[in-house]
């Protein structure tokens, strides 16, 4: 179907892992659908969609299904990607089939969307009570002026109230296609056999490569929006976070730059 697949053989390892990821994260707030129609979405919608894909018809619990086959499953959303994964020692092919099937079989219902808003609202309020999370979020908000990296990955309580089923369907239709996704597996496994099993599982109508995605990101000016921001919370000792804004990075050497910066900061 055009899905890039990667295998990392680990001979003698008991545990295996599979990660099914879409190149869709919290930064992708503006994009063009097939046909050129511009879409602007509220912050937090990529994270909301991650939650929504676990909802199935009849209240089926995907995580319980993984548990039947001895697997631990979860998902996460960051700035640039959404990833769904499991780890298991046995029943690898069955768990892989579950992973690929639930991510590529969305079930959107207005009732489930409304319920999910309440769940995510609780999650966001929990993060608001975390000093470390608030510290990082405040730093990003003063380093950047226009770029959506300054916005929390989950958005705000107000943002998620603007999300509805048509918006979720538009985002899924655009970003969850094999040309914008990847499957990565690791463990004591035979790569060719895993790829054949994945191909059989994904041979379904609708899951096919779509046209290139046009993402719109605002130009970010040099300099910081503010130099200092402070917040008061109940902590035993004051905490501080320092950030350096670096816009002059060549994508071809980004990993090298990241490693060099990490060494310097450790020193």
Buried (B, 14 or more C-beta within 10 A) or exposed (E): BEBEBEBEEBEEEEEBBBBBBBBBBBBBBBBBBEEEEEBEBBBBBBBBBBBBBBBBEEEEEBEEBBEEBBBBBEBEBEBBBBBBBBBBEEBBBBBBBBBBBBBBEBBBEEEBBEEBBEEBBEBBEEBBEEEEBBBBBBBBBBBBBEBBBBBBBBBBBEBBEEBBBEBBEBBBBBBBBBBBBBBBBBBBBEEEEBBEBBEEBBEEEEBEEBEEBEBEBEEBEEEBBEEEBEEEEEEEEEEEEEEEBEEEEEEEEEEEBEEEEEEEEEE
